[in-house]
Amino acid sequence: THCYVCHGAAGEGNGPVVGPPQRFPMGPSLLTPAARNLSDGYVYGSIRVGRGLMPAYGSRISHQERWYIVNYVRLLQQQAQGCATQPAATGSGED
């Protein structure tokens, strides 16, 4: 809901408010090597307190939801590289 408008559906930075004649000049891609190299804590903190043109979402997105978003960003990055992994199976292993 909050991320899509700037970062786009796949995290490419091409959301509907980005570029002329829209309001914002750019939406940072979450898929670049630089973005992939950011620590999870940095991504979490950027969501919480904002950075540059990105507003703070700490009051609108809960602590747990921020971690869900960090994990989702990592999934988008893996998918963009063509190396998405399947979630680990859980359970007792007894059938």
N, C-alpha and C positions, 0 to 999 in steps of 0.2 A: 504494500500500500504506500509506504513512505519512500521506498527506494526506487521503485519503478519509474517514477516521473522524471528522474534525472539519469539513473543508471540503465534504464531499459529492462526488458524482460529477461535478457540473457546476460546482463551486467556489462554490456558493451559501451555504455555511456551515450546511448542514443534514445533516451526517453522522450516523451512527447513535449516537454517544456524546454528542450535543448535546441539551440541553433536559431538563426533568423527565420521567421520573425518572432519566435518565441522569446521568453523572458531571459533565459540564461544562455551565455555564450558557449558553454560546454558542460558536459556531464562526464566526469572521469570514468574511464573504463576500469572495471575491476579485474580484467583479464590480462593486463600487461605484466611483463616480468617484474616490474617494480611493485605492482600491487600484490603479486604472488609472494614477493619477498618480505612483505610487511608481516610483523608478528600478529598472532591472534589478538593479543592484548592491545596492540595499536589499532586494529580494526574495531575492536570492542570500544575502545576509548573514543575513536572518531565518531562512532554512532552515539555514544553517550554525551559528549561535550561539543561535537561538531568540529569542523576544520574548513578553513577557507570559506567558500560559498555555502558549504553544507551546514545547515542549522543543527543545533543540539536536539537529540531525540530522547535524552535521559528521562524527561518527565512524561514522555508519551509511549515509550517502549520499555517494558520491564527488564530487569536484570536477566532473567531466564530467556526472554525473547531476543535480547541482544546477542546472547550466545548462540541461539538458533540461527540468527542472521549470519553470524561469523561462520558457522558450519555450512550454511547455504552458499555463502560467497565461495568458500573452499570447494564445494561441489561444482559450482559454475566454472571455477577455474580448472578443475580436473576435466570436466566435460569439454571445455574449450581446447584442451590439450589432447583430447581423445583418449584419456586414460582414466575415465571414471571407474571407480571400484564399487563393487557391490557391498552393501552393508554386511557386517559379520552376522552369521546366523546365531540366534540365541536359543536357548532351551537346554534340556537335559541330555539330548542325544538319544533318548530312549524312545523307540517307536513301538 
